[in-house]
Amino acid sequence: MRAGRSILATGVLALALAACGGASDDATPAAAPAPAPAAAPAPAAVPADAPAPTSTAEPTPPAADAARTDTPAIDAAPAPADTATPPTASKAEMPTGPAPREGTDYTLIEPAQPFSNTPGKVEIAEVFSYTCIHCARLDPLVPAWKATLPANIEFVYLPMSNGSMEQIARAFHAAQALGAFDSTHAAMFKAVAEDRRLKTGSAEEVAGLYADLGVDEEQMLATMKSFGINAIIARSQKAIVRWAVEATPTLVVAGKYRVVVTQDRGHQGMLNAARWLAMRELAQGGTNAAP
């Protein structure tokens, strides 16, 4: 019986790691420097036998949790607050720097549809996974890059939420709702992508990882199963399918440009391409920019 559990745990972790793709970059993981590879690997596609991300059915909670009555009501998982408000870009301000290459740096998504669709904003959504080492290497570059974005470009994190990824995605949104994003985000990359502590992907195991980072385990489990998190998971599963995201990390700009890592420009080039496309959307009065 113990051997059966070991095989199952290995299979779940391997499936979760399969979502991770993208060319290697020279960015250094937060935990320890990594030697530069001789040749950057091509993006790894999600395997054909991975669980389909289209299902929005909620998992049946364990008997102990089914009787819980203290689940907090959450309307939505708020994005982490920025410490400073950047200036608002003029719609006439065209982007600068090298233009991204259609078919190489990005592909078009038709029809376009952003995830949050906030009025007056152009959205950049990062589709990522805590199991992805390339996402872990991208993450240290994001804060400085975000500081260059004007206030009318909205950056959101969107974890992969299909199949075996659902519980860790629920925990991410629950951590945002509980105000624990800043204290757990980088640490979860280390625990999962670097130290590979995620074995089964169960709600209880994921909540335990957050408990090690100071988040109340019972409150985390209750929030993961709340109405607000159910809603955001259903929306995220549909968005990721609609955008045809096949590997992580992927940046989706205005719901219409799917931006990926390339071997010649790396992670920083992907961020620059997303900013360039978002600035052009603003300059042209893009999808959900203010009229």
N, C-alpha and C positions, 0 to 999 in steps of 0.2 A: 504493500500500500504506500509505503514511504517512497519507493522508487517511482510509482505512478505520479505522486505529487511533484516530484522533482522534474519529471519529463514535462508535465503540464506547465509548471512555472517557467521552465526554459523556453517552451513554445510561446507563451504569452509575451515574454520579454523580447524574444526574437522578432515576433510580429510587430511589437511596438517600435523596435529599433528600425524596422524596415521603412517606416515613414520618413526617416531621416535621409536627406539627400543633399546634393549641391556640391559644387566644386570647393576644394579646400582653399582656405585663405591663409595669409600669414599672421592673422590675428592670434593672440595668445589666450588660452583659457584662463579663467580667473584663478584656478587652483594651482597650476604649475605650467611653466613654459613648455611648449611642444615643439620638437624639431621640425623645420620646414620640410615638407615631403618633396621627393624628387619630381613627382608628377602629380598634379591635382586630379583626384578622381572625378568622373562625370557624375551628374546628379543621379541618385538611386531612386528608381520608380517604386511606388508602392506595389508590392506583389499582387498578382491577379487573384490569389486566393485569400487576400486580406478581407476582413469583414466589411460588407458594404456600408458606406457612411450615410445611406439614405434613410435609415430607420430612425424614427423619432420616438419609438416606444420606450417608456421608462422602465428600468429594471425593477423587479419585485423586491422590496426591501426585506432584510432578514426579519424573523418573527419578533426579535427584541426591539427592532426599530419601528415595526409597523404600529406598535402601541404608543409611540412617542407623541406627546401632545404639545411639546414646547418648541416646535419648529418655528423659527422666526419668519415673519412675512417679509419678503424682499421683492420689490418691484423690478429691480434691475441691478446688475453688478456694476458699480461705478468704476470709472477709470481712475488710476492713481493720480493724485493731485500733483501738479507741477509747482515748483517753488517760485517761479517767476512767470509772468505773462509776456510772451514775445510780441513784437509789434505786428499789426495786421498788414498783410501785403496788399498792394494795389493790384487790381485786376489788370492793369496795363503793364505790370512788371513782368517781363519775359524772363525765363530761366537763363542762367549762364553756365558755362562749362561745356564739356563734350556732350553732344546729344546722344541719348541711348539709341541703340540699333534695334529696329523692329525685326522680330524673328530671331534675334540673338539675346539681347538684354531683356526684351519683353515681347509678349504676344497680346493681341487684342482679345477681349472677352465680349461676346455679343449674345444677348443684349446686356448692356451695362447695368449693374445694380450694386450700390455700396451696401455694406452691412448695417451701419448705423443710420446713414442718410440724414445726418444732422443738418438742418437748414443753415445756409451761409458757410458751410465747410466743405472742403475737399478731403476725403478720407484716404489715409494710408493704413491698411490693415496688415499686420505681420502674422501670417499663419506659421505656427511653430509647434514644437513638441519638446517637453522636458527630456525625452529620451534621445534627442538628436544632438550629437556632439557638434555639428556645424552650427546649430542654433546657439549652443553654449558659447561658441567662438565668436558669433556675431554679436551676442548680447552686450559685451563691454563697449562696443562701438556705438550703440544706440543712443546713450544719453547725450554725448557731444553732438551727434548728428541731429537729435531732436531739438537741441538748442538753436539750430539754424533754421528751423521751420517757423514760418509766421503763424500768428494765432488762428488764421482761417484755414490752416491745414491741420486736420485732426488725425493723430496717430493712435491706433488701437491694437491691442494684442488679441489674437484669436487662436487659441490652442486647437490642435487637431482633436476632434471629438468623436470620431467614428470607432465602432467596435471596441477593442480592448483599450482604446484611448479615452473612452467616455468618462471614467471615474476620475482620472487625473485632470481632465478638462473641467469637470464639475468642481473639483477642489480648487483649481486656479480661480474660477469665477467666484467661488465662495470666499477665498482669501481676499479678493478685491472687495467683496461686500463687507467683510469683517475688518477692513482696514489693515490687513496684514500683507499686502502686496510688497511694499518696500522692504520689509524685513525677511521675506521668504523667497523672492523671485530668483536672485542669483544663487541662493543656497539650494534651491530645488534643482537647478541645473547641475550643481556639483553632486548632489545626492543621487540623482537619477542618471544623467548623461555620463558623468565622470566616474562616480563610485558604483553605479549600477545596483543600487539598493532596492529598486523596484523589481519584485519577483513575480507576483501574481496579478497586480493591477487592480485588486479588489478595493472597494471603498474603504474598508477598515485598514488595509495596509497603507493606502495613500494618506488617510487621516492620521495614521501613526507617524508618517514622515513629517507632516506638518506639526504634530504634537512635539516632536523632537526640536522643532524650530520655535516653540513657544506659543503655538495656537491651541486653544482648548479643543481636545479631540471630540468630545461630545457635541460641542457647538459646531465644529467643522462638519461632522456627519449630518447633523440636523440641517445645516444650511445647504449642504450638497443636495439634499432631497427636497428643498423648498420649491414653492411654485415659481419664484423668480428665476431660479437656476434651471428648472425644467424648461422654461420659456426660452432662455438664452441658448441652451444646448440645442433645442429644436431648431432655432434660427441659424445657429452656427453650422449645424450639420447640413442644412439646405444650402447655405452660402458656399461652403467648401465644395460641395458637389457642383453647384452652378458655376463656380469659378474654375472647375476642373483642375484643382490643385493636386499634383501628383507627388510632390516631394517638399520637404522642409529644409531650410526656411524659404518661404515665398512671400513677397510683398505684393499686395493688390491695391492699386491706386484708383480711386473713384469708382471702384467696382468694374473697371473696364480695361485695365492694364495688368497683366500678370507678369511680375518682374522676378527674375531668377538670378542666381549666382552664375557668373561665367569664369572660365579659367584665366582669362587675360585681365579681368578687372576685379575679380574677387568680391569679398563681402562689402568692402567700402564702395566699390563700383556699383553694387546692387543698391545700396542706400542712396548714392548720388543719382542713379537713374530714376529711382522712385521720387526723389525730391524734384528732379527736373520735370518729370511728367506731371506732378501735382502743381508745380508753379505754372506750367503751360495751361493746365485746366483752369486755374484761377485767372490767368491773363485772357483766356478765351471765354470766361463766364461758364465754366464747366458744369458737370452733371448736377452737383448739388451746391454750387457756389451761389452767393446772393445775387439776385438779378440787378 
